[in-house]
């Protein structure tokens, strides 16, 4: 994928919906090699015109809430309606190998076999917020390949909600039955990000608790200022095991997306997300060059040694590093 011909060939196969081409493109996008980064940038330049038409949905929730079960049931419902679904599932990373720990294809076996679905587990690899740095690029590549529903599953709850909210149209927060006790475990800020709250596992002995949880979440959301003027967050409940409530969630997601598109909110949000992505990349690129430039090796070592010894304040050391880097440039 180094020559212009190779990039053009990959772009053609990608836009034709070739799943292997999509997988290869995402693998290269995730690479830290300089030649792979240049090739990815060239590829994105060729396919950008074919992106932006998909509905982008972020899905998160506490560990054990049933994200994989919900996504599998939800994804199969969407493909049954004729949609092409890409699931970008950001897994926790192994500190030893850097690879994904959970392996989402094993957690979503039925969906992984669906010809209209594409599942891509990506190791978070230490990225703040549980969203890999290249998730945004993977999302654009999936859209270019013809996937009209892109689902981004994040790690855990907390900072991950803020990270995924900066790249999707609709943010869906999954919550397990637990009513008031469960509400205590979710920060108000996280609730304010949600466009939809979905109480899972609403079956068997937990169905009653799920109904109480729905009432509690609706009451809590009613006390918060709406995230968008055109949309009031809704609370629903589902049973992935029994397949109940999945269609209602799909309908609510579609209504939310249509409401945002109708009054210009969707376009404004995506423009702001693109601006935010730009500056995140600027920050990451500057940090990468600051820590890898050979000419800075000695200065980095000297300042780090003084900071760790306690003879130099970290803030003073940071400014000295930046000044030294800019003078080198």
Backbone bond lengths (Angstrom), bond angles and torsions (degrees), N, CA, C in turn:
res aa  C-N    CA-C-N  psi(-1)  N-CA   C-N-CA  omega(-1)  CA-C   N-CA-C  phi
1 X - - - 1.463 - - 1.525 110.67 -
2 X 1.319 117.10 29.13 1.453 119.17 -176.51 1.516 112.52 -95.96
3 X 1.336 118.37 -32.59 1.445 120.64 -178.11 1.516 111.41 -86.87
4 X 1.355 114.88 162.20 1.461 119.55 177.98 1.521 111.16 -61.19
5 X 1.351 116.66 -36.79 1.467 120.24 179.35 1.523 111.00 -64.18
6 X 1.338 116.68 -41.44 1.464 120.70 179.10 1.527 110.63 -63.43
7 X 1.313 116.50 -43.18 1.460 121.04 -179.31 1.520 109.94 -66.02
8 X 1.335 117.06 -41.87 1.461 120.94 178.90 1.519 110.63 -63.07
9 X 1.336 116.61 -41.09 1.469 120.66 179.04 1.519 110.97 -64.33
10 X 1.342 116.38 -43.57 1.455 119.59 178.95 1.528 110.83 -64.45
11 X 1.322 116.68 -39.78 1.463 120.49 178.89 1.526 111.03 -62.33
12 X 1.322 116.73 -41.25 1.469 120.48 179.87 1.517 111.10 -65.36
13 X 1.330 116.17 -44.47 1.465 119.35 -179.79 1.521 111.40 -68.25
14 X 1.336 116.03 -36.92 1.459 120.80 178.92 1.523 110.79 -63.13
15 X 1.316 117.20 -50.25 1.466 120.49 -177.96 1.522 112.45 -69.95
16 X 1.333 116.60 -15.11 1.469 120.65 175.08 1.524 111.15 -85.25
17 X 1.338 116.25 -2.80 1.459 119.99 177.20 1.512 115.09 91.47
18 X 1.319 117.64 16.43 1.461 121.92 179.50 1.528 109.35 -69.63
19 X 1.334 116.27 115.22 1.463 121.16 -176.46 1.527 111.57 -66.69
20 X 1.332 117.26 -36.53 1.460 119.63 178.85 1.527 110.41 -65.71
21 X 1.321 115.97 -37.03 1.461 119.77 177.80 1.523 110.06 -65.33
22 X 1.339 116.90 -39.65 1.462 120.53 177.72 1.521 110.63 -63.42
23 X 1.325 116.94 -45.93 1.463 120.66 179.80 1.528 110.58 -61.17
24 X 1.329 115.94 -41.75 1.470 119.92 179.99 1.527 110.50 -66.03
25 X 1.322 116.01 -41.74 1.464 119.89 -178.77 1.523 111.17 -63.92
26 X 1.330 117.17 -40.89 1.465 120.52 179.71 1.525 110.38 -68.21
27 X 1.328 116.69 -39.47 1.461 120.09 177.73 1.526 110.35 -59.11
28 X 1.322 117.00 -43.62 1.451 120.17 178.97 1.531 111.13 -68.43
29 X 1.330 116.60 -36.32 1.465 120.24 178.95 1.524 111.14 -63.76
30 X 1.326 116.84 -32.77 1.458 121.16 -179.13 1.523 112.79 -80.50
31 X 1.316 116.67 -12.87 1.460 121.30 -177.46 1.529 110.97 -71.18
32 X 1.315 115.49 149.09 1.470 120.50 176.57 1.531 111.89 -98.41
33 X 1.336 117.55 -0.54 1.460 120.56 178.69 1.530 110.25 -66.44
34 X 1.304 116.04 138.66 1.464 120.75 -176.55 1.531 111.86 -61.52
35 X 1.351 117.75 -40.84 1.467 119.47 -179.09 1.523 111.05 -68.05
36 X 1.349 116.83 -34.67 1.464 119.95 177.08 1.522 111.06 -68.41
37 X 1.339 116.62 -37.77 1.455 119.51 178.48 1.530 110.95 -64.77
38 X 1.331 116.61 -42.67 1.473 119.84 178.65 1.523 110.84 -63.58
39 X 1.327 116.48 -41.06 1.465 120.29 179.88 1.523 110.99 -66.14
40 X 1.335 116.76 -39.20 1.468 120.50 178.92 1.517 110.69 -64.33
41 X 1.325 116.33 -41.52 1.461 119.95 178.48 1.527 110.89 -62.75
42 X 1.328 116.53 -39.78 1.465 120.24 178.23 1.533 110.73 -67.04
43 X 1.327 116.14 -39.62 1.462 120.31 179.40 1.526 110.81 -64.91
44 X 1.324 116.46 -44.55 1.462 119.85 179.71 1.528 110.92 -61.84
45 X 1.327 116.52 -37.49 1.464 119.81 178.58 1.521 111.17 -61.13
46 X 1.338 116.06 -34.24 1.464 120.31 -179.20 1.526 113.22 -77.37
47 X 1.319 118.30 -28.50 1.473 120.24 -172.78 1.524 113.79 -108.51
48 X 1.331 118.77 -3.85 1.461 121.03 -175.85 1.521 113.34 -55.71
49 X 1.330 117.11 -33.27 1.464 120.03 -178.65 1.528 111.84 -63.38
50 X 1.336 116.56 -22.05 1.460 120.29 -178.56 1.519 113.51 -97.03
51 X 1.322 116.85 14.10 1.467 120.23 -179.88 1.527 110.49 -109.63
52 X 1.331 114.67 167.91 1.457 119.80 173.80 1.505 115.30 100.09
53 X 1.344 118.06 -9.92 1.462 119.77 -176.98 1.523 113.38 -88.25
54 X 1.312 117.27 -11.82 1.467 120.30 -175.97 1.524 111.99 -79.79
55 X 1.314 114.96 156.84 1.460 121.19 169.62 1.519 106.55 -87.05
56 X 1.322 116.68 122.49 1.462 122.19 -176.48 1.521 109.18 -102.70
57 X 1.326 115.49 119.91 1.459 121.02 -174.94 1.519 110.73 -123.00
58 X 1.333 116.27 125.25 1.460 121.11 175.14 1.514 109.94 -97.50
59 X 1.315 116.48 137.67 1.460 121.56 -178.23 1.517 109.03 -130.84
60 X 1.341 116.63 127.56 1.451 119.80 178.49 1.519 109.95 -147.98
61 X 1.303 115.14 173.51 1.453 121.77 -178.60 1.508 109.49 164.91
62 X 1.299 116.31 164.20 1.462 120.84 -177.85 1.525 111.22 -64.45
63 X 1.323 117.39 151.07 1.471 120.24 175.60 1.530 110.44 -54.31
64 X 1.320 116.22 135.39 1.452 120.86 179.78 1.511 114.56 91.71
65 X 1.347 116.70 -2.70 1.460 119.68 -178.41 1.526 111.63 -76.31
66 X 1.315 117.10 -16.85 1.462 120.34 178.80 1.518 113.81 99.79
67 X 1.340 116.84 35.71 1.470 119.78 -178.21 1.523 111.77 -60.94
68 X 1.316 116.92 -47.45 1.463 119.40 -176.60 1.523 111.73 -64.49
69 X 1.320 116.90 -42.26 1.465 120.20 178.94 1.522 110.73 -63.20
70 X 1.329 115.64 -42.48 1.467 119.49 179.27 1.527 110.38 -64.82
71 X 1.335 117.58 -47.61 1.457 120.63 -177.18 1.521 110.96 -62.82
72 X 1.312 117.40 -38.59 1.463 119.43 178.57 1.527 110.36 -63.28
73 X 1.341 117.22 -47.84 1.465 120.41 179.37 1.525 111.09 -64.80
74 X 1.328 116.51 -42.20 1.463 121.60 -178.91 1.531 110.25 -67.25
75 X 1.333 116.52 -44.18 1.463 120.39 179.42 1.510 112.43 -62.18
76 X 1.314 117.18 -41.33 1.469 120.54 179.41 1.525 110.76 -67.49
77 X 1.344 116.34 -34.54 1.469 119.24 175.50 1.527 110.27 -63.27
78 X 1.337 116.56 -43.27 1.463 120.50 -179.10 1.527 111.60 -65.63
79 X 1.323 117.87 -43.36 1.468 119.34 178.87 1.526 110.42 -66.51
80 X 1.333 116.29 -31.60 1.455 120.13 175.88 1.516 112.75 -65.18
81 X 1.331 116.17 -24.65 1.456 121.49 176.94 1.530 112.30 -89.10
82 X 1.328 116.63 3.15 1.458 120.70 176.89 1.510 115.46 97.33
83 X 1.334 117.70 6.44 1.455 120.57 179.35 1.527 110.98 -86.21
84 X 1.321 115.10 156.51 1.456 121.45 171.03 1.520 106.87 -104.29
85 X 1.333 116.07 124.37 1.463 121.80 -169.43 1.526 110.92 -115.31
86 X 1.329 115.50 126.19 1.464 121.22 172.70 1.521 108.12 -111.02
87 X 1.322 116.27 128.90 1.460 121.80 178.27 1.521 108.34 -112.00
88 X 1.316 115.89 114.68 1.467 121.53 177.21 1.519 105.98 -102.93
89 X 1.304 115.66 96.94 1.459 121.68 -172.91 1.515 109.52 -101.53
90 X 1.322 116.31 110.48 1.461 121.23 -177.71 1.515 109.05 -86.33
91 X 1.329 115.54 110.10 1.459 122.32 -177.04 1.520 112.01 -89.36
92 X 1.339 116.55 154.89 1.470 118.62 167.19 1.516 109.11 -59.28
93 X 1.315 117.92 151.72 1.455 121.80 -176.96 1.517 111.57 -105.14
94 X 1.309 115.13 145.54 1.454 120.56 170.74 1.516 109.15 -71.37
95 X 1.327 117.27 130.46 1.459 120.43 179.06 1.527 111.24 -71.66
96 X 1.338 116.52 -15.28 1.459 119.74 -178.24 1.526 111.74 -92.78
97 X 1.354 117.03 -44.83 1.462 119.99 -175.74 1.511 113.35 -105.46
98 X 1.357 117.07 -19.22 1.460 120.01 -176.57 1.507 112.95 82.25
99 X 1.335 117.55 -2.51 1.457 121.26 -177.68 1.512 113.00 -86.83
100 X 1.355 115.04 170.21 1.455 120.52 178.64 1.519 110.32 -67.24
101 X 1.334 115.84 140.83 1.460 121.10 -179.36 1.527 111.61 -88.28
102 X 1.342 115.82 -44.28 1.456 119.42 -170.61 1.520 114.14 -83.83
103 X 1.326 118.34 -37.25 1.458 120.57 178.07 1.510 112.04 69.56
104 X 1.328 118.00 83.32 1.453 121.38 -169.52 1.518 114.51 -66.24
105 X 1.330 118.68 -22.69 1.458 118.55 178.12 1.522 110.66 -67.00
106 X 1.317 116.70 -29.12 1.459 119.02 176.99 1.513 110.62 -79.60
107 X 1.350 117.49 -22.32 1.461 120.52 179.07 1.522 111.66 -87.35
108 X 1.334 118.36 -14.57 1.461 122.55 179.52 1.525 109.11 -131.04
109 X 1.327 117.89 64.06 1.472 120.32 -172.60 1.516 114.35 -63.06
110 X 1.333 118.13 -41.20 1.465 120.50 -178.34 1.518 111.36 -68.08
111 X 1.329 116.71 -44.54 1.458 120.19 -179.24 1.523 111.11 -66.33
112 X 1.319 117.06 -34.94 1.465 120.31 -178.84 1.523 111.65 -65.38
113 X 1.342 116.78 -22.30 1.467 120.31 178.61 1.525 112.78 -91.32
114 X 1.311 117.06 -6.63 1.462 121.38 -178.59 1.527 109.22 -73.38
115 X 1.339 118.47 124.17 1.469 120.48 -178.01 1.531 113.60 -64.98
116 X 1.330 117.72 -17.70 1.460 120.99 179.96 1.530 112.39 -101.26
117 X 1.333 115.94 15.68 1.463 120.62 178.37 1.520 109.56 -126.82
118 X 1.321 114.94 148.95 1.465 121.54 178.35 1.520 106.82 -135.75
119 X 1.327 116.83 121.29 1.458 121.08 -179.02 1.519 108.94 -113.03
120 X 1.316 115.20 128.25 1.459 119.57 -179.37 1.518 110.48 -127.25
121 X 1.332 118.35 100.76 1.470 119.64 173.56 1.527 109.09 -73.75
122 X 1.320 116.50 133.68 1.452 121.45 179.78 1.518 109.24 -129.97
123 X 1.328 118.72 125.76 1.468 119.95 177.71 1.512 110.90 -67.30
124 X 1.341 116.00 134.63 1.468 119.99 179.00 1.518 110.81 -63.75
125 X 1.343 115.59 -30.78 1.472 121.31 174.63 1.518 113.39 51.03
126 X 1.320 115.40 39.96 1.452 119.56 175.73 1.508 114.97 82.40
127 X 1.340 118.24 1.91 1.464 119.96 -179.78 1.517 110.36 -64.76
128 X 1.331 116.00 134.04 1.449 120.97 -179.95 1.517 110.19 -61.72
129 X 1.323 116.04 132.52 1.446 120.04 175.22 1.511 113.88 91.94
130 X 1.331 118.51 -0.75 1.449 119.28 177.45 1.514 113.77 72.92
131 X 1.312 117.57 14.58 1.454 121.56 174.93 1.517 106.85 -118.51
132 X 1.323 117.07 121.22 1.453 120.39 -177.38 1.525 110.14 -61.43
133 X 1.333 116.26 148.75 1.465 120.80 -177.21 1.522 111.33 -58.49
134 X 1.324 117.07 -33.24 1.458 120.57 -175.71 1.529 113.52 -95.47
135 X 1.323 118.04 10.40 1.458 120.24 178.72 1.527 110.98 -60.06
136 X 1.323 117.64 -38.44 1.465 120.56 179.72 1.521 111.24 -62.76
137 X 1.330 116.99 -41.34 1.455 119.93 178.49 1.528 110.59 -67.12
138 X 1.322 116.67 -40.16 1.463 120.04 177.24 1.528 110.81 -61.14
139 X 1.322 116.49 -37.28 1.457 121.50 178.83 1.533 110.26 -63.07
140 X 1.330 117.65 -45.29 1.458 121.07 179.01 1.527 111.12 -64.57
141 X 1.318 117.25 -40.14 1.466 120.72 179.46 1.530 110.81 -64.75
142 X 1.339 116.98 -38.94 1.463 120.39 177.99 1.528 110.58 -64.94
143 X 1.329 116.35 -40.14 1.465 119.68 177.73 1.526 110.97 -64.63
144 X 1.319 116.38 -40.41 1.460 120.25 178.87 1.525 111.19 -63.59
145 X 1.337 116.58 -28.50 1.459 121.56 179.47 1.527 112.62 -82.56
146 X 1.336 116.87 1.72 1.460 119.82 174.49 1.507 116.20 98.89
147 X 1.318 118.32 7.80 1.463 120.45 178.10 1.528 108.85 -81.37
148 X 1.336 116.43 121.16 1.459 120.31 -174.85 1.528 113.56 -98.54
149 X 1.306 116.96 -0.69 1.463 122.46 173.08 1.528 107.29 -132.77
150 X 1.322 116.84 113.35 1.464 120.89 -179.14 1.522 108.33 -114.44
151 X 1.327 116.26 117.69 1.458 122.69 -178.36 1.524 109.11 -106.34
152 X 1.321 116.43 126.88 1.462 121.54 178.24 1.526 107.93 -111.64
153 X 1.319 116.45 111.58 1.465 121.71 177.73 1.519 108.48 -96.71
154 X 1.325 117.02 130.96 1.458 120.16 -177.08 1.521 112.21 -109.85
155 X 1.321 114.27 166.38 1.457 122.02 179.50 1.523 109.88 -80.65
156 X 1.309 117.02 125.11 1.467 121.72 169.48 1.513 115.15 59.82
157 X 1.328 115.89 -157.42 1.459 122.66 176.52 1.520 108.79 -131.17
158 X 1.320 116.13 158.83 1.455 120.65 -179.46 1.510 110.05 120.93
159 X 1.341 117.02 -117.97 1.460 120.60 -178.99 1.521 111.88 -65.01
160 X 1.332 117.72 -26.85 1.460 120.62 -177.41 1.519 112.37 -60.79
161 X 1.345 117.23 -33.88 1.454 119.60 179.15 1.519 111.06 -62.97
162 X 1.324 117.50 -41.53 1.459 120.87 -179.78 1.522 110.63 -66.82
163 X 1.328 116.63 -37.09 1.456 120.26 179.91 1.522 111.54 -67.37
164 X 1.329 117.34 -45.36 1.466 119.31 -177.55 1.521 110.97 -73.44
165 X 1.324 118.06 -30.27 1.456 120.42 179.88 1.522 111.32 -64.27
166 X 1.326 116.71 -21.54 1.459 121.18 -179.08 1.524 112.90 -83.14
167 X 1.349 117.46 3.33 1.459 118.38 -178.49 1.528 114.21 -136.49
168 X 1.341 118.63 0.72 1.458 120.28 -176.37 1.525 111.45 -123.40
169 X 1.346 114.97 166.94 1.460 121.48 178.32 1.522 111.92 -88.12
170 X 1.311 115.37 -34.09 1.468 121.32 -176.59 1.522 108.83 -134.21
171 X 1.306 116.19 130.47 1.461 120.77 179.61 1.525 109.32 -109.95
172 X 1.316 115.44 121.86 1.458 122.42 -175.96 1.526 109.29 -112.65
173 X 1.321 116.34 119.47 1.459 121.88 -179.98 1.520 109.68 -102.84
174 X 1.325 116.29 120.95 1.463 121.45 177.45 1.525 109.73 -90.21
175 X 1.331 115.76 138.38 1.460 121.20 179.52 1.526 109.08 -136.56
176 X 1.317 116.15 139.08 1.460 120.82 178.24 1.525 109.87 -84.43
177 X 1.319 118.35 157.23 1.469 120.61 175.79 1.518 110.43 -55.09
178 X 1.323 116.82 139.99 1.449 119.84 -179.53 1.505 111.86 171.09
179 X 1.345 116.30 -11.45 1.460 121.16 175.43 1.512 113.15 56.39
180 X 1.311 116.90 -132.78 1.463 122.56 -175.67 1.507 112.59 -60.09
181 X 1.343 117.70 -38.07 1.463 119.96 179.51 1.523 110.90 -62.50
182 X 1.336 115.75 -38.88 1.456 119.30 179.54 1.515 111.20 -67.87
183 X 1.336 116.89 -37.46 1.462 120.33 179.85 1.519 111.69 -60.02
184 X 1.325 116.46 -32.79 1.458 119.64 -179.25 1.519 111.81 -65.48
185 X 1.338 116.17 -23.45 1.457 119.48 -177.17 1.516 114.25 -91.35
186 X 1.329 117.67 0.65 1.455 120.69 -179.43 1.517 109.38 -118.56
187 X 1.320 117.19 124.85 1.451 120.86 -176.65 1.523 110.65 -68.90
188 X 1.318 114.92 149.07 1.461 120.66 179.37 1.526 111.16 -57.30
189 X 1.341 117.02 -39.48 1.456 119.90 -179.02 1.514 112.91 -60.85
190 X 1.329 116.45 -37.01 1.459 120.62 178.46 1.523 110.09 -67.12
191 X 1.316 116.84 -42.91 1.460 121.11 178.25 1.520 111.10 -60.45
192 X 1.326 117.06 -37.43 1.463 120.55 -178.33 1.521 112.39 -67.89
193 X 1.333 117.38 -20.48 1.456 120.63 178.19 1.526 112.18 -79.80
194 X 1.315 117.42 -22.59 1.462 121.46 -170.83 1.525 112.21 -72.53
195 X 1.330 115.70 132.07 1.464 121.86 169.64 1.523 109.57 -89.37
196 X 1.335 115.33 -29.32 1.460 121.90 176.81 1.524 108.59 -142.10
197 X 1.322 116.37 136.61 1.461 121.50 171.58 1.519 106.66 -111.55
198 X 1.316 116.28 125.24 1.468 120.99 -177.69 1.518 109.21 -118.99
199 X 1.327 115.59 116.78 1.462 121.17 176.63 1.519 107.69 -84.14
200 X 1.328 116.61 122.65 1.460 121.84 -175.42 1.536 111.59 -95.30
201 X 1.319 114.82 176.02 1.471 123.20 173.55 1.530 112.29 59.10
202 X 1.334 116.83 35.68 1.466 121.19 -178.81 1.524 110.23 -84.67
203 X 1.304 115.28 68.51 1.469 120.32 178.48 1.521 109.36 -153.56
204 X 1.314 115.67 164.12 1.461 121.27 178.27 1.518 112.99 56.22
205 X 1.321 115.48 -136.64 1.463 120.42 -176.40 1.525 112.81 -67.84
206 X 1.336 117.10 -17.24 1.464 120.46 -177.71 1.525 113.41 -93.02
207 X 1.323 117.80 -3.52 1.466 119.16 -175.57 1.525 111.82 -62.60
208 X 1.318 117.06 -42.18 1.461 120.50 178.98 1.515 111.86 -62.84
209 X 1.335 115.62 -43.47 1.466 120.13 178.82 1.523 110.93 -64.47
210 X 1.337 116.19 -34.80 1.461 120.31 179.09 1.522 111.00 -65.22
211 X 1.330 116.64 -40.16 1.473 119.99 179.45 1.535 110.43 -64.87
212 X 1.316 116.28 -39.66 1.466 119.62 177.45 1.529 110.41 -65.80
213 X 1.333 116.26 -39.06 1.465 120.36 179.97 1.524 110.58 -64.27
214 X 1.335 117.35 -40.45 1.466 121.19 177.90 1.524 110.22 -58.87
215 X 1.323 116.44 -45.91 1.469 120.29 179.33 1.528 111.13 -61.90
216 X 1.327 117.18 -41.10 1.461 121.08 179.96 1.530 111.89 -65.39
217 X 1.328 116.20 -42.96 1.458 119.54 -179.81 1.525 111.39 -67.69
218 X 1.320 116.76 -38.66 1.468 119.16 177.91 1.524 110.68 -62.49
219 X 1.322 115.67 -40.56 1.465 119.43 178.89 1.528 110.44 -65.15
220 X 1.335 116.02 -41.62 1.467 119.81 -179.74 1.524 111.34 -65.39
221 X 1.327 117.13 -43.17 1.463 120.74 -179.95 1.528 111.21 -66.24
222 X 1.322 115.55 -30.92 1.454 119.95 179.31 1.516 113.40 -65.39
223 X 1.323 117.27 -19.62 1.460 121.94 179.41 1.527 112.62 -91.51
224 X 1.337 116.55 -3.21 1.466 120.58 -176.37 1.516 111.24 -105.69
225 X 1.320 115.07 151.32 1.457 120.25 175.34 1.520 109.08 -69.84
226 X 1.341 118.62 133.24 1.469 120.36 179.67 1.521 111.77 -57.87
227 X 1.300 116.13 142.34 1.468 121.93 178.63 1.524 110.50 -64.92
228 X 1.331 116.47 -40.23 1.459 122.38 177.70 1.524 108.66 -124.57
229 X 1.326 116.71 142.82 1.464 120.45 -179.69 1.522 112.15 -63.64
230 X 1.339 115.88 -26.88 1.464 120.10 -175.61 1.528 113.55 -93.28
231 X 1.334 117.68 0.28 1.471 119.13 -175.54 1.523 110.57 -146.00
232 X 1.319 115.29 131.01 1.460 121.64 174.89 1.522 108.58 -105.44
233 X 1.315 116.72 126.36 1.464 121.03 -177.00 1.527 111.60 -55.94
234 X 1.329 115.67 139.67 1.454 121.88 -179.30 1.518 110.68 -114.66
235 X 1.339 115.59 157.08 1.460 121.77 177.21 1.518 109.14 -121.81
236 X 1.324 115.78 129.18 1.463 121.77 -178.45 1.522 108.77 -131.86
237 X 1.329 116.56 169.60 1.459 118.83 175.02 1.524 109.67 -134.46
238 X 1.319 114.62 148.68 1.458 120.04 -175.96 1.528 111.15 -138.73
239 X 1.313 113.48 161.64 1.460 121.33 168.98 1.520 106.35 -130.79
240 X 1.322 116.70 102.76 1.459 120.14 179.14 1.520 110.10 -64.22
241 X 1.335 116.48 -34.08 1.463 121.38 -179.24 1.519 110.92 -62.84
242 X 1.323 116.91 -41.58 1.462 121.06 -178.92 1.526 112.95 -97.69
243 X 1.315 116.67 -7.66 1.452 120.12 179.72 1.517 114.01 76.01
244 X 1.309 117.81 16.37 1.464 121.13 -178.16 1.525 111.53 -90.33
245 X 1.320 115.65 139.33 1.454 121.73 175.96 1.515 115.00 84.78
246 X 1.318 117.83 -8.89 1.463 121.01 -178.03 1.527 110.27 -65.94
247 X 1.340 116.93 -41.68 1.462 120.13 -179.99 1.530 111.38 -64.36
248 X 1.326 116.65 -35.22 1.463 120.16 178.68 1.526 111.24 -66.09
249 X 1.324 116.53 -37.03 1.467 120.05 177.81 1.527 109.94 -66.70
250 X 1.327 116.89 -44.59 1.458 120.76 178.80 1.526 111.10 -59.84
251 X 1.322 116.87 -40.40 1.462 121.07 179.47 1.521 110.86 -67.38
252 X 1.331 117.06 -39.70 1.462 121.19 179.54 1.527 110.96 -66.69
253 X 1.325 116.96 -40.27 1.461 120.84 178.25 1.532 109.96 -61.88
254 X 1.333 116.00 -43.33 1.466 119.97 179.35 1.526 111.25 -63.95
255 X 1.334 117.29 -40.17 1.462 120.65 178.78 1.523 111.56 -65.25
256 X 1.324 115.71 -41.65 1.463 119.70 179.07 1.521 110.49 -61.82
257 X 1.323 116.43 -45.20 1.460 121.26 -179.03 1.525 110.75 -63.20
258 X 1.330 116.93 -42.40 1.466 121.14 179.69 1.529 110.98 -65.20
259 X 1.336 116.42 -38.79 1.464 120.51 179.75 1.526 110.79 -64.30
260 X 1.321 116.79 -42.62 1.459 120.43 179.48 1.522 111.55 -67.41
261 X 1.340 116.40 -38.09 1.462 119.95 -179.51 1.525 111.38 -69.28
262 X 1.333 116.54 -35.09 1.464 121.04 -173.26 1.520 113.21 -64.29
263 X 1.323 118.02 -37.71 1.469 119.12 -175.95 1.530 113.89 -106.42
264 X 1.337 116.58 12.63 1.457 120.24 176.43 1.512 115.09 87.72
265 X 1.339 117.43 -2.64 1.465 120.33 -178.96 1.523 111.87 -63.74
266 X 1.331 116.68 -38.38 1.465 120.83 -178.38 1.523 110.82 -61.55
267 X 1.321 116.57 -47.84 1.470 120.53 -179.47 1.520 110.75 -63.35
268 X 1.334 116.85 -40.58 1.464 120.64 179.97 1.524 111.06 -65.76
269 X 1.328 116.90 -41.83 1.467 121.03 179.96 1.527 111.02 -64.91
270 X 1.329 116.89 -43.00 1.457 119.40 -179.80 1.528 111.65 -66.32
271 X 1.322 116.58 -35.95 1.463 119.65 177.16 1.523 110.43 -64.04
272 X 1.327 116.56 -42.62 1.462 120.52 178.70 1.527 111.11 -67.05
273 X 1.340 117.11 -37.40 1.462 120.64 177.06 1.521 110.83 -63.36
274 X 1.345 116.68 -40.43 1.464 120.17 179.06 1.520 110.70 -64.93
275 X 1.341 116.77 -41.01 1.466 120.41 177.67 1.529 110.36 -62.76
276 X 1.326 116.25 -43.24 1.465 120.61 179.89 1.525 110.62 -64.17
277 X 1.337 116.60 -40.69 1.462 121.32 178.55 1.522 109.96 -61.55
278 X 1.332 117.05 -42.13 1.462 121.16 178.59 1.521 111.12 -53.78
279 X 1.325 116.96 -49.83 1.462 119.86 -175.73 1.520 112.37 -74.60
280 X 1.340 117.02 -28.52 1.467 118.37 172.85 1.528 110.29 -63.92
281 X 1.332 116.90 -40.12 1.456 121.09 179.60 1.523 110.97 -68.94
282 X 1.337 116.35 -37.78 1.467 119.68 176.98 1.524 109.74 -60.66
283 X 1.334 116.68 -46.90 1.464 121.20 179.54 1.531 111.02 -59.85
284 X 1.354 115.55 -46.05 1.462 119.76 -177.84 1.525 111.26 -65.78
285 X 1.329 116.53 -40.17 1.459 120.43 -179.29 1.531 111.21 -66.78
286 X 1.321 116.75 -43.11 1.465 119.61 178.47 1.527 111.22 -63.07
287 X 1.343 116.19 -42.79 1.466 119.68 179.13 1.517 110.89 -63.31
288 X 1.335 116.10 -41.41 1.464 120.02 179.79 1.526 111.04 -61.93
289 X 1.321 116.97 -45.90 1.458 120.29 -179.19 1.524 111.36 -69.16
290 X 1.306 116.52 -35.26 1.464 120.62 179.48 1.524 111.26 -63.75
291 X 1.333 116.17 -36.83 1.469 120.15 -175.21 1.524 113.78 -94.07
292 X 1.338 118.14 -7.31 1.466 119.40 -177.78 1.527 114.09 -119.05
293 X 1.341 117.75 -10.79 1.462 120.27 -179.24 1.530 110.32 -65.67
294 X 1.324 116.15 124.27 1.463 120.74 -176.98 1.528 112.17 -59.14
295 X 1.325 116.51 -37.75 1.465 120.07 -177.05 1.518 112.21 -64.39
296 X 1.329 116.79 -19.13 1.462 121.26 -178.08 1.522 113.14 -94.87
297 X 1.332 117.49 -2.19 1.460 120.71 -173.08 1.530 112.64 -55.91
298 X 1.315 116.49 -50.79 1.465 120.23 -176.89 1.527 111.29 -65.64
299 X 1.327 116.76 -42.05 1.463 120.15 -178.85 1.532 110.67 -66.88
300 X 1.319 116.55 -39.59 1.475 119.66 177.11 1.515 110.49 -60.57
301 X 1.325 115.61 -46.94 1.463 120.32 -178.17 1.529 110.76 -62.18
302 X 1.333 116.43 -41.60 1.475 119.92 -178.91 1.521 111.49 -64.80
303 X 1.333 117.05 -46.89 1.464 120.66 -177.20 1.524 110.75 -69.50
304 X 1.329 117.27 -40.29 1.470 120.33 177.53 1.524 110.28 -60.59
305 X 1.335 116.54 -42.14 1.464 120.50 -179.43 1.531 110.63 -62.68
306 X 1.326 117.46 -41.54 1.463 120.73 -179.92 1.530 111.47 -68.38
307 X 1.330 116.10 -38.14 1.474 119.67 179.67 1.522 110.26 -67.70
308 X 1.332 117.03 -46.30 1.466 119.90 -178.60 1.523 111.95 -67.70
309 X 1.347 116.32 -27.29 1.470 120.26 177.94 1.524 111.65 -79.22
310 X 1.325 116.43 -13.13 1.457 120.31 179.00 1.506 114.24 87.11
311 X 1.322 117.45 8.31 1.463 120.25 -179.09 1.529 112.68 -90.98
312 X 1.338 116.33 -8.17 1.462 120.65 -179.33 1.521 108.91 -138.86
313 X 1.316 116.19 130.75 1.462 119.82 178.63 1.526 109.97 -68.85
314 X 1.341 118.46 139.60 1.472 121.10 -179.98 1.527 113.06 -53.96
315 X 1.347 117.62 -39.19 1.466 119.48 -179.58 1.531 111.44 -64.31
316 X 1.336 116.36 -39.66 1.466 120.30 178.52 1.526 109.84 -68.07
317 X 1.332 115.98 -41.39 1.458 120.63 178.83 1.521 112.01 -63.08
318 X 1.342 116.11 -39.24 1.461 120.06 179.68 1.526 110.72 -62.34
319 X 1.312 116.28 -45.57 1.467 119.77 179.70 1.531 110.98 -63.69
320 X 1.327 116.18 -38.72 1.470 119.96 179.53 1.535 110.45 -64.61
321 X 1.336 116.58 -40.81 1.465 120.60 178.39 1.531 111.07 -62.56
322 X 1.319 115.91 -45.36 1.466 119.95 -179.30 1.528 110.90 -63.64
323 X 1.336 116.78 -43.55 1.457 119.98 178.70 1.529 111.11 -61.06
324 X 1.344 115.74 -43.41 1.457 120.27 -179.94 1.529 110.43 -64.12
325 X 1.328 116.50 -41.16 1.466 121.07 -179.91 1.525 111.11 -63.82
326 X 1.332 116.97 -44.84 1.458 120.89 -179.06 1.516 111.56 -65.81
327 X 1.331 117.29 -34.91 1.468 119.56 178.18 1.524 110.97 -69.42
328 X 1.346 116.23 -32.84 1.471 120.53 176.83 1.511 110.89 -67.16
329 X 1.351 114.99 -36.88 1.475 119.34 -178.13 1.518 110.55 -67.68
